[in-house]
């Protein structure tokens, strides 16, 4: 442990490149102010941010390669050896030691994410205040509310506290690092070492459910008692009402169980014990490889070659995915695949021609996988074209095989298993610009798998002729089986499903931890704001990092995802080239973030933060050097835990999203809005949270097509409304004088050309429906052993579509529409018109909502960061079915949230 002196600069955090000075003088601060030019923009605001998926970019944290993107319809894999210079070149950067280094970005030829003022925000814009200023003002107002709430909570707690003798407090934090100190104690210096990994996995009780083989004792649920009667301490292992499964299913033959409300149960004394009894049936292995027909061969330099079955399987991995040009034309993918393929070839005896003569495969460019691709493509098409009855029978057989693995018995209760299938062998894709993309994922054998099960339970038998790597009975672990994969050496786990108690408790703890932060946020913000001007470089870097994490939801960095070992960065691991400064207070972040996706974030910051970053980039630092060279994520989280047990950088994202949503929902008045308007109101608040918390995404490739389709549906309803109005005239011609000629005019959105196209669409749609109904009826007859209907029956049915075409032709000629339906009256038709108008309004709201969400990741906010109980409270307050916000999967995942506040209409985050 470092000394008490918080500004002690030894030992240095890390020595990657040039280091910052250990202290900063006030003179240096003032000198930067004198050099400043221009008026500072409103801050803190994200001006332009989001992921960049640009194949032309060579930017991957300073030393990456570019993926080749080609047309999906053209597989030009023979040109894969093309040594395009730009592919491997580093992005050129110009280091500027002057007041602004924005020229660094000028060389980049790439489309940037949309600016903030291009993104729809749920607020009135009838004043002249710039959007960035509005966002900054809104953020500050929310932070002011947070400060008031924190003071109120602390005052209430102080008032209700009874003087009791002081006792030794047992540290029950779920953070790996011990508490830095109690109230009043000095904050620790940087330089605290983090704990080592076990089995290649970080030993930290994170917000996620990442399993640890030997977890240290924690009491996550009870680590911090939130002063509220709404938050109930948690117990483990619920069991939803379970359906009766196949006979092999653990717990078969038992009656349906009552729902176990773990959120209402008393807290366990030892929360590190996850279960007392555990039974399950192990894992389901993928089917064995089926060899290619003898006439289907890999071709090398024009010669069909014979391969060992193992090499043939690997060749099939690549050949079967030729239509995925995103992967197969990527030079990194090709290089990694060919390297692994050659290794398999060398180990299995290589390749031979039809005469048995050796064929030396040296160049990837001479490989021709077309015969293999055509074989698998034809096989897939034939599979799709099978009769529905055959598909149904296959599904029933598959369900029968999977049934024993779908559930386990956890403390006597039935729980659904999440991922019981062992992943089949294939080619590793990876996320973003992963350096190992294209490598061969080997077949996982039983000898690699460790089973975790109760001592008294029957161990599931391994496949015949095999044995398990090990059997263990670790009741502190929540996984059922584990193995190590060969690509990144990471561990794969079979866990319980999203609806299980273990997963639910993890979510509950995450959001309760964010609620606990409410009490401390004001103090944290006050102290890091003061430390932005600290003389100690270590303290100033730490304060700047916390500012960026709090204000812009940056990830802390150095928290590697065990499934993705690519070199990604976060705030603490930013390098010189990832940050560009533009006077007077604009900062541009450009780096590979989570999942190896290039992320661009242009923000305005407080002037002091800008000056600090200027100092952290001060020469002689250059590309490759760390910006926060005196700070690590471990040190940052160690410091944060001194404010609140278990507090880490990632809690800020959950807190900011949930607290912002709570503020927005609290201010909404209950009104007599329609269901569609209420749903849009919620989505507008969710969108605002996503914008304020920087949850952005690229516009999907299908967005324009979806909007066009939605627009056509609206126009179709407008045409239907016009036809009904014309029917009104057919029933009562006097209506024209009564309602006025304008009422019966065609909508401005509709023209003759579109109407003709739409009429043809309606006729074809009618034909398709009749055809499908006929086929379904015939299929049912066949299943019942009856004779199918003849084709003349179909022709007779299709006459309805022919009649519709004739009707449209007559209407276009006469400009009149005959009333339809039984006994049409003015009242009935007016009722139809009103219903159509309501449907139009609903679709228009949906269209506006969808278009406003095109650059905002609402799902990210709603699922991961906004406390689901807020959504439940909104649904109850505005009388909206929860199904409108949560899909069936999410309702099962957040069942605890729905049930825990179902009778509490005043629950608050």
Number of C-alpha atoms within 10 A of each C-alpha: 10 15 12 12 12 15 20 20 20 14 12 15 19 14 11 12 15 17 22 22 14 16 16 17 12 11 8 11 15 11 10 16 13 8 11 16 12 8 9 15 19 19 22 25 28 25 23 21 26 24 21 20 18 16 15 16 22 22 23 25 23 19 13 20 23 21 22 19 15 15 11 11 9 11 17 14 21 14 12 18 15 10 10 9 7 13 17 15 14 17 20 14 15 15 18 14 13 8 15 18 18 18 15 19 18 11 11 16 11 13 11 19 23 17 16 20 12 13 19 19 21 18 10 6 11 6 6 6 9 11 18 20 15 15 22 19 16 14 19 14 12 17 18 13 16 21 19 14 17 20 18 13 16 15 12 12 12 10 9 9 9 8 6 6 6 6 6 6 6 7 13 19 23 22 22 20 20 15 21 22 17 12 10 6 10 13 19 22 24 29 24 19 14 17 12 12 11 12 14 15 18 20 21 20 20 20 18 11 17 19 23 22 20 13 18 14 14 20 19 24 24 19 19 18 13 18 14 11 8 14 19 19 23 24 21 25 24 25 24 21 15 18 11 13 17 17 12 16 20 25 21 14 12 11 11 13 13 12 12 16 19 21 22 15 13 12 17 16 10 11 19 16 18 19 18 14 17 22 24 27 24 24 23 18 17 13 7 8 12 8 13 15 9 7 7 18 22 22 18 21 14 10 16 20 23 23 19 16 14 16 23 22 18 22 21 21 20 24 22 18 17 23 17 16 19 17 22 23 23 22 23 22 25 21 18 18 25 23 15 17 22 17 13 18 20 12 12 14 12 19 22 18 15 10 8 10 11 14 16 11 18 11 12 21 16 18 20 20 22 18 17 24 21 15 17 17 17 11 12 11 10 10 12 11 10 10 10 12 13 11 14 11 11 12 12 12 11 11 13 14 14 18 16 21 21 26 26 23 22 26 18 17 22 26 27 22 22 17 16 23 16 20 16 15 16 18 22 19 17 19 16 18 25 23 19 22 23 28 24 24 19 16 16 18 16 20 13 14 23 19 25 25 26 23 16 10 13 12 17 14 11 18 12 6 6 11 14 16 14 14 15 14 17 21 20 20 19 23 22 26 21 22 21 17 17 14 18 14 14 18 18 19 23 22 23 24 19 18 23 24 27 21 20 26 23 19 24 24 20 23 24 22 27 25 22 20 23 22 23 19 22 19 14 18 17 11 12 19 19 12 19 23 22 19 15 19 28 29 25 28 28 23 25 25 26 27 22 18 21 21 21 22 23 23 23 24 20 17 16 16 15 15 17 18 18 21 19 25 22 20 23 29 22 24 24 21 23 23 22 23 23 17 21 22 24 24 22 21 18 23 26 26 23 21 18 22 19 22 21 20 24 24 22 26 24 18 18 17 23 21 24 21 21 21 19 22 26 18 14 11 19 17 16 17 20 26 31 27 24 28 24 24 22 24 22 23 22 31 23 20 22 20 21 24 25 25 23 21 23 20 22 24 24 26 26 26 27 27 26 27 26 21 16 17 19 12 8 13 9 10 8 9 11 13 15 18 15 19 20 20 17 21 20 21 22 29 30 24 29 27 25 24 24 25 23 26 21 17 18 11 8 9 13 13 11 15 16 13 12 17 15 14 15 22 19 19 18 22 19 16 24 19 19 23 24 25 22 26 18 19 17 12 12 12 18 16 8 9 10 11 10 9 14 18 11 17 14 7 10 13 10 10 8 14 16 14 10 16 17 15 12 16 18 15 13 16 18 14 13 19 15 11 14 18 15 13 12 17 19 14 14 14 11 9 9 11 11 15 15 9 10 9 10 15 12 9 16 17 13 15 19 14 12 16 16 13 13 17 14 14 13 14 8 8 10 14 20 16 19 13 9 6 8 14 17 16 10 13 21 16 13 15 21 13 12 18 17 13 16 19 15 17 18 17 16 18 18 13 19 18 18 18 22 18 26 26 21 22 14 15 25 23 14 16 26 27 28 24 23 23 22 24 24 19 20 18 14 18 12 17 13 17 11 11 17 18 11 11 11 15 17 17 22 24 18 24 22 19 15 20 19 14 11 12 13 11 17 17 23
